[in-house]
Amino acid sequence: MNPVVWLESFRIAVRQMRRHRTRSILTMLGVIIGVAAIISVIAISEGAKQRIQGQIANLGTNMIIVLAGSTSQGGVRAGAGSAETLTVQDAEAIERECSAVGHASAVTRSICQAVGELANWSVRVTGAEADYLRVRSWSVDVGREIEQRDVDSAAKVCLIGRTSAQQLFGKSDPVGQRIRVKGTPMEIVGLLAEKGQSPLGEDQDDILIVPITTAFRHLTGGDRPKAIVLSAVSESQIDQAMNQVQTLLRHRHQLRGDEMDDFTVKSISEAAQTAERTSNVMTLLLVSIAGISLLVGGIGIMNIMLVTVMERTREIGIRMALGADRRMIMRQFMLEAGALAGAGGLLGVVVGLIGCVLIARLTGLMPVLSPMLLAGPLVFAVCIGLVFGLLPARRASRLNPVESLRHD
């Protein structure tokens, strides 16, 4: 096909759009809204998904949690962690004997009142072993970490999070300061790096970390941890690590083959997968709604093209009389429908980008844009225009030349 003919057909299509500007813009409105909505929804959804994944990764690298078993009394079953079925020795055995596990730490938690010289604050106290920060991928900004000698001697030392430090000491350096936790004096030996909120909105920086032996002796009593946190050597070995931990603990707890586990092994990656599935479902739902807007825009293009065929019946008759065949007439009207949809798609891309910027400023979510995200809806819009322009184009191509010339 001669490219000059295609170029002339496209020029005529653009001229028709310019001749009826208002009508063309109103016709493109559905396409504009549809394309803009698809781009905004997908970009913001991807941004939200990355934020959630970042928050989950912030909990710890390849982290796995082993919870103690549950208790049952009088037919009433408590939740996981209510029974004391784990030991500190279990955590040590996991780190020593499971090849897919990098680090492990027994942990216990309690809410205690921390009292400083000028203020007091109710804080979440975590008793942990020396490897706890490595499991959580957490660093110390000022001072030092809890060391093995602190755990062995049940030293009265602690690490403090940013939020707790601000509440107790304001802008003063907390390292080297002393506080009382449940009446027990504690020396702050390190200020933790800022961790931020967890996916559930918990402030991870509102925390004190003490040696687990110190927590047992002075804060919680007993000698059984509530959980064991551990990290797999790599993301690809998470499942292997979970299987190794389950096998080892069943052996250590002397559970027979038909007995249920008295512990629960969970992976943080499971939470990430659940969040991703939920996000994908919501994105699909919103994109489907935006796609309906594109279909409505396509119907609008079809309607206006049918009107255009009626208005230009005499013109079609003249073109046929001058030698234009049915394929040329059909191509002309298909090009006009595609041009309407394409122009609407381009405007939709611009509106979508503006929408992403506005939503980012209002919600703080950073949209994730890519060339494929911008080009995909545009191509889809053009295809919608061509599909819905097919009926008007066929009707125009099948007009009788003689009757068309008589049309007023």
N, C-alpha and C positions, 0 to 999 in steps of 0.2 A: 504494500500500500504506500502510495506517495506521501512522504511526510508533510509536504506542503498542504495537501488536502486536510490532513489531521490538524495542522496548525491553523488553517483557515476555519475549520469547524470549531476549534477551541476559541478562536478570536470571536466568532459569532456568539458562542456561549457566554463569554465574558461581557460582550456588548449587551446581551439580553439581561444579564444580572445588573449591569449599571443602569440600564434603561428603567428597570423596576426595582430601585434600591430598597425601598421600604418593604415591598412584598418579598424580596429575596431575603432580607434580614429576618423578617418574621418567619419565613419558611425554614431558615437555618437555625432558628432558636432552639428547637428540640435537639438538634445535633450538637449545638454548642454546649447546652446544659449536660447532655449525656457524656460527651468527651471530657468536659471539665470535671464532672463528678467521678468518672472512672479514674482519671489521673490523680485527683485529690485523694480519693479513698485508698487507692493502692499505695500511693506514696506515704501517706500518713500511717497506714496499717503496717507497712514495712518498717517505718520509723519506730512505731510502738513495739513491734516485734523485736527489733534490735535492742530497744531499751529494756524490755523484759528479760531478754537473753543476757544482757549485760548485768542486770541486777542478780539474776540467778548465778551467773558466773562469779559475781562478786561475793557470793556466799562461800566459795571455795573451789579450787581447781579439781575437777573430777571427783567431787566429794560424795561419800557414801555414809549413811547414818545407820547405826545398829541400835535399835531401841530395845529396852528390856521388855520382858513379857507382861501379860496382863493378869490381874487377880480376879477371882470369881468367888463370891460369897452370897449364899442364900439365893442363888439364881441371878444375881446382879453381877455383871461383868464390867470391870473398869477398863479404861483404855490402855493402849500400849505404853509401857514405861511405868505402870503402877506396881509391878512386881519387881523384886530385887533379884534378878537372874543373871546379871552381868557382874564381872569383877575387873579390877585394874589389871590383873594378870591376863585376862582375856585380851585386853588391848595390846599388852606386851607380846602375847603369843601371835596375834594377828600380824603385827609389824614384823615379827621375827620369822614367821613360817609361811606367810602368804606372799608368793613371789610377785603377784600383780598389784600388791599394796605398797605404796611409797612410804607414807607416814600414818600413824594412828595415835589417838589420844582418848582416854576415858574422860568423860565430862559429867559434871553435876551442876545443877542450877538452883538458885534461890533468889528471892527478892529481899533485900536487906536495906536498912537505913544506914547510910554513910554520913558521918558527922565530921566536918572540918572545923577549923578555928573560927570561921566566920559564917558558915552556912551548913545546912544538912540537906540530904537528897535521898529519895528512895531509888535504889539502883538495882539493876539485874547483875547478880554476881555469878560468874562462871568459874567453877573449879576445874582446872585442866592440867594436863601434863605438858612437858617441855615442847612437844611437837605440835601442840594445838595451833599455833600461829602458822606453821608450815602447811597444815591441812587446810586452813582457812585462807591461805595466800594473803596473810596479813602481816604488815611490817610495823616496826616501832620508829616513830619520827624522832623522839628524844629519849635518851636513856638506853636501857637494855631490855632484853627479853627475860622471861622466866627461864631459868636454867635447871638442869637436872639436879644440881645440888640443892636448889630451893625446894624441889619436890621431895628429895630424900630427907631433908631436915624439917619439912613442914614450916618453912620460913614464913614469917609474917610480912610478906611483900606482895605487891599487886601492880598490875598494869591498869591504866585508866583510859577510857575512851574520851573523845573530844567533847561530847555533850556533857558527860558527867563532870569532866574537868572544868568546863565553863560554869556549870551550876555550883560547884563547890569552891572554885578559886577565882572565878571571873577570868581576867586576862593574865593573871599571874602564872608563872611556870609551876606546874604541879609536881614535877620530878623532884624528889628529895623531901617533899612534904609528907606529913603524917595525918592519917585519918583514923577514925574508929568505926569499925563495922561490927555490929552486934556486940559492942563493948570491947572488941579486940583491936588493939592498935595495929595499924598496917602502914608500912612505908611504901610510897609510890616510887617504883624504880623505872617506870617507862610510860611514855605517852604514845598511845596507839595512833597509827595513821588513820585518816578519815575514811570510813567505810560506806557511809550513806544508808539509805533505807533498804530494807529487804523487799522482795516482791509483795509481801503482805503488809507493807507500810510500817514495819517495826524499825525503830531507830537503832541501828547496830552500834552506834557510837555511844549510846547510853549504857555503859558496861564497865564492870570491874572484872579483871581476870586474876585469879589467885591460884597458887599451886593446889592441886586436888587434895593433897594430904592436909593442907591447911584448912581447906573447906570442910573436910571430914572432921577434923579435930576441933575446930572453933566455930563453925557456922552451921553445918547441916547435921552433924552427927553421923554415926554409921560408917561403913567402909565400902558401900556398893554404889557405883556410878549409875546414873539414869540412862546413859547412852554412851556409845563409842562412835567417834567421828573419825573417818579415815579418808585418804585420797588414793585413787588408783594411779599407777605409774603413768598411764596415758588414757586418753578418752576411749581408745579402741579396746582397752583392757578393763573397762568398768564392769561388764558382765562377767568376765573371768574372775575379777576380784570379788564380786558378790558371791559367786559360786564357791570360791575358795573359803571365804569367810563363813558361809553357811555350813560347809562341810566341817571346817575346823571347830566351830562352836558346838555343833551337834556332837562331835567326838568329845570335846572337853566337858560338855554338860551331860555326857553319857546317856544320850537319847537313843532309844531303840528305833528301828526302822518304821514302826507303825505309830510312833509318838510324834505329836506336833511340835514344831519349834517353840521354844520358850523365849524367843526373841524375834524381832522383825528387822529385815534388811531393806533399806530404801536408798534409792539413788536420786541425787539432785537433778540428774539428766531427765528423769521421769517427769519432774515438775516442768522442766523446760519443754519437753515434748507435749505435755498437756496444754501448756500455755500457747504453744505454736499451733496445735490443732484448733484450739478455741479461736485464736486470731484468724486462722485460715477460713474457718466457717463464717465468722463475722464479715471478713473481707469478701468472700464469695457471695454472701447475702446482699451486701451493699453494692457490689459490682453488678449483680443481677438486676437490682432496682435501677441502677444507672443505665444498664443495657436496655431496659424497657423504655427509658427516655429516648434512647437512640432509635428504637423501633418506632416510637411515636413521631420522631423527627423524620424517619423514612416515609411514614404514611403521609406526613405533611408535604414532603417533596413529591410524592406520587400525586396527591390531590392537585397541587399547584401546576404540575406538569400536564395533567389532564386538562386543566383550564387553559394552559398555554397552547396545547394542541388545538383546542376549539378556537382560540383567538387567532391562531396563525394558519388556519385551514387554507385560506386563499394563498398565503405565501408557500405552503407546501405544494398546492396545485401548480403554482408557477414554476417552482423548482423541478417538479416532475415533468412539466411541459418542456423545460429547457434541457432535460436529459438526465436528471438525477434519478437513480434507481431506488428501490425500497431499502436496500442496505445502507445507502448514503443518508436517507432520511432517518432511519433508525439510529445510525451512528450519531447523527447530530443531536437528537434528543437524549440519547444515553449520555453523551458528553455533557450536555447541559445539566442533567440530573447529577452526574458525578462531580461537576464543577461546583454545584450548589452544596453538595455534601462535603467536598474537599475544603471549600472556603469556610463552611461551618466547623469542620474539624480543626482547621488551623486556628480559628478564633477560639475554639474550645480548648486547645492546648495553651493558648495565652491566658485564658480565664482560669484554667486549671492551675497554672504556675502561680498566678496571683492568689488563688485560693489557698495553695499550699503555704505561701508566705504568711497570709493572714492567720491561718490555723496554727502555724508554728508559733507566731507571736502570742496568740491567745492561750494556747495549751502548753507551750514549751516543748512540744514534740518536734523533732527534726525530721522532715520528710526525706525519703530516700528516692531519688530520681535517677533514671537511666535512659539512654537513647531508645531502648526497646519499649520502655513505658510510654515515652512520648510518641513514638512512631506507631505502636500497635493500635491504640484507639483511633488515630488518624486514618490508618489503612482500613480499619474496620468501618469507620464512618463512610469512607469512599465506597466500600463494598455495599454498604446499606443503601447508599444513594443509587448505585448501579442496579441493584436488585429491584428496588422500588420504582426505578425509572424505566424498567423493562416494559411494563404494561402500557404506559403512555407512548413509549417509543414504538411499540408494535402497532398501537392504534394509529399513530401518525403514518407509519409506513404502509398501512393497509387502506388508506383513504383513496377513493376513486378520484383520479386527476380531473376528470370532467366536472364532477360534482363539486370538487374543491374550488375550481375556478369560478363556479357560479355562486360560491358562498360569499355573503356580504361581510 
